[in-house]
């Protein structure tokens, strides 16, 4: 049986799969409640922040 290593930690087994990127991660790299890896969570937060900035710019200057 071949064990897939974690994408970030080569010495750990990738026992969990991220729901978004479908990469194999160890327990330290994935949020257990959501099943999403930390890097996908950070990317999602950045996207939400950019959308909020653009929306506030549109609302502030009355372009909506």
C-alpha positions in Angstrom: 0.0 0.0 0.0 1.4 3.4 -1.1 1.0 6.2 1.4 0.8 9.7 -0.1 2.9 12.3 1.8 1.6 15.6 2.9 2.1 18.3 0.3 3.8 20.7 2.9 5.5 18.1 5.2 7.2 15.3 3.3 7.8 13.3 6.4 4.1 13.1 7.4 1.4 11.0 5.8 -1.3 12.9 3.8 -4.2 11.3 5.6 -6.7 14.1 4.8 -7.8 15.6 1.5 -8.8 19.3 1.2 -12.3 19.8 0.0 -11.3 22.7 -2.3 -7.8 21.9 -3.8 -8.1 18.1 -3.4 -4.4 17.9 -2.2 -3.3 15.5 0.5 -2.5 17.1 3.9 -1.5 15.9 7.3 -3.5 16.8 10.5 -1.4 19.9 11.1 -2.2 21.4 7.7 -5.9 21.0 7.6 -8.8 22.5 9.6 -10.7 19.5 11.0 -14.0 21.2 11.3 -14.3 22.2 7.7 -11.9 19.8 6.0 -10.2 22.7 4.2 -6.5 23.2 4.3 -5.0 26.4 5.8 -3.7 27.7 2.5 -7.2 27.5 0.9 -8.7 29.3 4.0 -6.1 32.1 3.6 -6.8 32.4 -0.1 -10.6 32.6 0.6 -10.1 35.3 3.2 -8.0 37.3 0.8 -10.7 37.0 -1.9 -13.4 38.1 0.5 -11.2 41.1 1.6 -10.7 42.2 -2.0 -14.5 41.9 -2.7 -15.2 44.0 0.4 -12.7 46.7 -0.6 -14.2 46.9 -4.1 -17.7 47.0 -2.8 -16.9 49.8 -0.3 -15.2 51.8 -3.0 -18.3 51.5 -5.2 -20.6 52.4 -2.4 -18.3 55.3 -1.2 -18.1 57.0 -4.7 -21.8 56.2 -5.5 -21.0 54.2 -8.6 -23.6 51.6 -7.7 
